[in-house]
Amino acid sequence: MRPINERYGPLRINTVVVKRDGKMGFWGKEELQDPGTVFDKLMWKRSARYGELAYVWQGEKLGLVSENGQQILPASFSSIEEYGTLFRLTHPDGYRGFADSKGVIFLPEAAKISE
């Protein structure tokens, strides 16, 4: 396993992105973070409210990880956009909903989220 990207805070390293067997994951203070090295692609994006966020993909499905390497949303969505203090989500079946920064998802009951 080798680090491929680091994010630094003013006093410490927040997280290190690692790659193993073609998949990426996050290494933090607690070593390899959940959900491990499972992502096919990631893109860091500056957030208006939450520092930097990592948009992560498993195949075509999109998830969200904090700048500390903690999963906010599982890779279960077709799109995720910041919307004020919430995130606007689109489920692959076309359902639209919202989530908060703690990962609480508000979608119609018919949209099942697999983690």
C-alpha positions in Angstrom: 0.0 0.0 0.0 1.4 3.5 -0.8 0.2 7.0 -0.1 -0.9 8.9 -3.2 -2.3 12.1 -1.7 -2.1 13.9 1.6 -4.4 16.6 3.1 -2.8 18.8 5.8 -4.5 20.7 8.6 -2.8 23.6 10.4 -1.5 21.3 13.1 -1.7 17.7 11.7 -2.3 15.6 8.7 -6.1 15.1 8.3 -5.9 12.0 6.1 -3.8 10.3 3.5 -5.3 8.7 0.4 -3.8 5.2 -0.3 -4.0 2.9 -3.3 -3.9 -0.9 -3.3 -4.8 -3.3 -6.1 -6.2 -0.4 -8.2 -8.6 0.8 -5.5 -8.3 3.9 -3.2 -9.1 4.5 0.5 -8.1 6.7 3.4 -5.5 6.4 6.0 -6.0 8.5 9.2 -5.1 8.5 12.9 -6.8 5.1 13.3 -4.9 3.6 10.4 -7.0 2.4 7.4 -10.4 4.0 7.7 -13.8 2.4 6.9 -14.7 1.5 4.3 -11.1 0.6 3.4 -9.6 0.7 -0.1 -12.7 0.3 -2.2 -13.0 3.4 -4.4 -12.3 3.4 -8.1 -11.9 7.2 -8.3 -11.9 10.2 -6.0 -12.0 14.0 -6.5 -11.3 16.6 -3.8 -13.6 19.6 -3.9 -13.5 22.7 -1.6 -16.8 23.1 0.2 -18.4 26.4 1.3 -19.2 25.0 4.7 -17.2 21.8 5.3 -13.6 22.4 4.3 -12.7 20.0 1.6 -14.8 17.0 0.7 -13.8 13.9 -1.3 -16.3 12.8 -3.9 -15.7 9.0 -4.3 -16.9 6.5 -6.8 -17.5 2.8 -6.7 -18.1 2.0 -10.4 -20.8 4.6 -11.4 -22.1 5.2 -7.9 -21.0 8.3 -6.0 -20.4 8.9 -2.3 -18.9 11.5 0.0 -16.1 11.5 2.5 -15.0 14.2 4.9 -11.5 15.8 4.8 -10.7 13.6 7.8 -11.3 10.5 5.8 -14.7 9.6 7.4 -17.5 8.5 5.2 -20.4 10.9 5.1 -22.5 9.2 2.4 -22.1 5.7 1.0 -21.2 5.4 -2.7 -24.9 4.8 -3.7 -25.9 7.9 -5.7 -25.8 9.2 -9.2 -25.2 12.8 -8.1 -24.4 14.7 -4.9 -24.5 18.5 -4.8 -24.1 20.9 -1.9 -27.4 22.7 -1.2 -27.0 25.2 1.7 -26.3 23.1 4.8 -27.6 19.9 3.1 -26.6 17.8 0.2 -29.0 17.2 -2.7 -28.9 13.6 -3.8 -30.1 11.7 -6.9 -30.5 7.9 -6.5 -29.7 5.7 -9.5 -33.5 4.9 -9.8 -34.2 8.6 -10.3 -35.4 9.4 -6.8 -34.2 12.8 -5.4 -33.7 13.6 -1.8 -31.4 15.3 0.7 -28.8 14.4 3.3 -27.2 16.3 6.2 -23.5 16.5 7.1 -23.8 13.6 9.5 -25.0 11.3 6.7 -28.7 11.2 7.6 -30.4 10.5 4.3 -33.9 11.8 3.4 -35.2 9.9 0.4 -38.5 8.3 -0.5 -39.0 4.9 1.2 -38.9 3.2 -2.3 -35.2 4.2 -2.7 -33.2 1.6 -0.9 -29.6 2.6 -0.1 -27.0 -0.2 -0.1 -23.8 0.3 1.8 
